[in-house]
Amino acid sequence: MKKIFIAIALIALCTTSYAQEKKLTNNFMMGAGLFLETGSTAWEQNPGAVVRLSYGLDIPLEGRWSLMPGAGIRMQMSDIAHIGWIGGDNHCLSYADIFCVARYHTDDYDQEAIFGIGPQLSIVTLPDRYYIDADPMDPLNNKETFKRYDIALQPSVIFLEGKHWQWGFEASIGLLNSMVQYPEMHHTGSIHLHNIMIVGGWRF
């Protein structure tokens, strides 16, 4: 994980030199949408809900391209249709996200659309734990469900409105098996975490 942090920091520092004569843009975004799980043990956990607050610094490059490193905080919960059900085990956790997105601008920076894609590193800030109320002595109880980090691909399309407003769609496609494996308890499998959000925000 340290290597990923260093790589993102170096990319941001190197590309800043290209932006000396162009305007850096601050982007504050808020998003909400669907949280989805896939994998062999993801049954009965969809659909879920996700919300995220994020900040990105858009660094102009040559032509219509830019690079936007940033960070955010995300909260998500699975199986929102059965919240509070007896015996339910909704997956609820939060992440700190660090991302670096390559962006293509279809026109000038104050109008049209921006298409982006790039890597995202997520670190758990509030872990999800097993709660098996049918058997309080189950050895899985209170053990963490997901690994402490995840790596995803973050695609987006953003539409600019005037000089400051923007809205669009943003997704996170989990690339790793996030499920903690407990082979000694015969509890193994796979869960990949994804989301898609409608986002909106302010830039200056």
N, C-alpha and C positions, 0 to 999 in steps of 0.2 A: 504494500500500500504506500510506503514511503516513496518508492520510485514513481508511482503514479502522481503523487502530490508534487514531486520535484519536476516531473515532465510538464505538468500543467503550468506550473509557475514559470518555467523556462520559456514555454511557448508564448505565454502572455508578455514576458519581458522582451523577448525578441521581436514580437510583432508590434510592440509599442513604438519602435523606431520608425515604422512605416507610417505612423499616424501623426507625426509631428506637425504636418501642414493640414491635417484633416481633423474634424471634430470627433472627439470621443463622446459616446452617448451612454448615459446612465439609464438603466432599465429596471423599474420596480414592477413586478408582476404578481398577480394573485390568480390561482386556478382552482377549479373544483371539477370532479367528474367521477368516472368509474374506476374501481380497483378490481383487477382480475387475477386469478391464480390459475396456472396450468401445471400439469404434471401428474404423476401416478397417485398422489395423495391429496389432490386439490379438489376432490369431489365435494359437492354441497357447500362450497365456500363462495360461490358467485351468485349475484353480483355484489361487489363491495363499493365503498365510497372512499374518495381521496380528496384532500385539500393541500395546497402548497403555497407558501410565500417565498419569493426568490428575488435576487438581485443579480444583474449581469452588466458588465462593462463592455460595450460594443466597440471594437478597435478596427477602424477602416484599414483595408489592405489595398492592393492594386485592383483597378477596375471596379466591378460590382461586388467584390467579395469583402467580407469582414470576419473577425474572429471574436467570439464573446465568451470569455471565462466568467464564471459566477458561482454563487452558492445559494442554497435555499434550505428551508425546513419543511418537512412533509409529514402528514399524519394520514393513516389509512386504516380502514376496518373492513373485514370481509363479511359476507352473508348478512347484509343489513336488513334483509326481509325477515330474519328470525332473531333480531336483537331481543334479549330478555327471555327467550324460550328456555324452559327447564331442560338441562342436558346439553344446551348449546355451547359451542366452543368457538366463538368468533375470534379470528385473528386480528389483533389490534396492536399496532406498533407505530413508531415514528422514526424518521431518518433525518440526518443532516446530509444534504446533497452537495457535491462539488462537480461542476460540469465545465466543459469547454466545447463550444459549438461553432462549427464553420457555417457561415451564413451567406446566401446569395441574394442580393437585392435586385428586384426586377426593374427598379427605376431609382430616382433620387431618394435620399434617406428620409425625406419628409412625406412620402406618399407610396402608393402601390403595396407590394407584398415582399416578404422575406421568407425564404425557405432555408431551414437549418437542420443540421444533423451533427452529432458528436457523442463522445463518451461521457458517462456519468458514474461517479463513484459515490456510493451511499453508505453511511455509517449509522448503525442503530443508536438512537438516543433513548428510546423507551422500548425495551424488548417485550415480545409476546411470550407468554408461558403457558404450558399445558395446565388445564383445569378439568379433571375428570371427576365430577361430583358423584358419579355412580359408584366409584370405588375410591374413597379417600386414601387408601393405602397403595394405590397404583404407583409404581416407581417413577412414572413419567410426570406425575404431579409436580408443578412448580419448576420443571426444567424448561429451558429456553427452546422455543419452536424453531427460530430462524438463526442463521449465522449472523455474526456481528457486522458484516459488510456485504455489499452487493455491487456488481458492475452491470451497467445497462447501456443501451443505445437510446439517445434522446433525439427523436425527430420532431420538427415543429414547422408550422406555417403561420406567420404573423402578418396581419393586415394593419397598415398605418392609417390613422385618421387625424388629419391636420398635422400640427407641429408636435403634439405631445401625447395624444391618446393612441392606444394600440390594443388589438384583440386578436384572438386566433385559437389555434389548437396545438396542444403539446402532448407528447406521449413518452412513456418510459417502457422499454422492452428489456426485461431482465434476461441476462445472458448466463447467469450462474444458477446452479441448484442451491437455493437458499435454505433448504431444510437441513437442520442439524441431524446427523445420523447417530442413532443409539443401537448399534448392532447387538450389544449385550442384553437389550430388552426386546430384541426382535422387532425394532421399530425403525425401518429404513424406507427410503423412497425419494421422490423428487417433487419440489415445488418451485416454480418460477413465478416471479412477481412482476406484474405489468400494470400500467394505468394509462388512461387517456383523459385529458382534461380540456375544458374550455377555459381559456386564460384571457385576462385583460390587465391593462396597467398603464403606467405613466412613464414617459421618457423625456430626458432633457440633456 
